Amino acid sequence: MPRADRTLSERLSDEIVEIIRAEQLGPGDALASSRDLARRLDVTTPTLREALRRLEATGVVQFRHGSGTYVGPGIHRRLLANPHRPRIDRESVLELAEARLVLEPAIAAAAARARAEGGMALLETAVTNALRPPVRDVRPAVHFHVALAAASGNALLREAVEALLHVRVLDQIEIRHRYDDRERDHAEHVQILDAVRSGDEAAAERLTREHLTSIRDVVAAADLPRSGE
């Protein structure tokens, strides 16, 4: 049931999401300009932009400087990030690395078993992501490990990995900065892809575990502030 005390910004955010869905826009698709949306929703442009900023905080939309506003990957998420995240520390980064180490090797085995067609296509594309660092706010369309989960054919597994990386995005950025060997990262991703492609569940699981263990060990050795410091 709708809340009677919802702010105008909250209501506009919902209406923008409804426009995205009605027009069947997906991640990476451009939205109409703020001026056009404001006219369509009969509000001022500053009010409309406030609603867009709310949606940006949860990844539903993305602003690209000099280009416009685009649908973000958060449009399909059910688990959303806290836009007021606490600052990262060694414990939070290590927690993410260890959580991934628990979850993703088994997902890789499931991917090798299923080799879902759509997911495999994503995986083939995403395998070169490590060689193409993000440029400002332009990032690869699909994270390699999200594509790996997609290859399992289980939409919930893909969503779980994607949501985990989004909810802990600052920790993930710190991991990427610490594990900054793009050639090695790419080579290990290629090995994982080859194992999945060949249907070798044991190899896919082992290689993913070794890859994530290396990442975890780099984080564990990093000189990061500890909780409370």
HELIX and SHEET records of a PDB file:
HELIX    1   1 LEU A    8  ALA A   22  1                                  15    
HELIX    2   2 SER A   34  LEU A   41  1                                   8    
HELIX    3   3 THR A   45  ALA A   57  1                                  13    
HELIX    4   4 PRO A   73  HIS A   76  5                                   4    
HELIX    5   5 ARG A   90  ALA A  114  1                                  25    
HELIX    6   6 GLU A  117  ALA A  126  1                                  10    
HELIX    7   7 ASN A  129  LEU A  131  5                                   3    
HELIX    8   8 PHE A  144  ALA A  150  1                                   7    
HELIX    9   9 ALA A  155  VAL A  167  1                                  13    
HELIX   10  10 VAL A  169  ARG A  178  1                                  10    
HELIX   11  11 ARG A  182  ARG A  197  1                                  16    
HELIX   12  12 GLU A  201  ALA A  221  1                                  21    
SHEET    1   A 2 VAL A  61  ARG A  64  0                                        
SHEET    2   A 2 GLY A  68  VAL A  71 -1                                        
END                                                                             
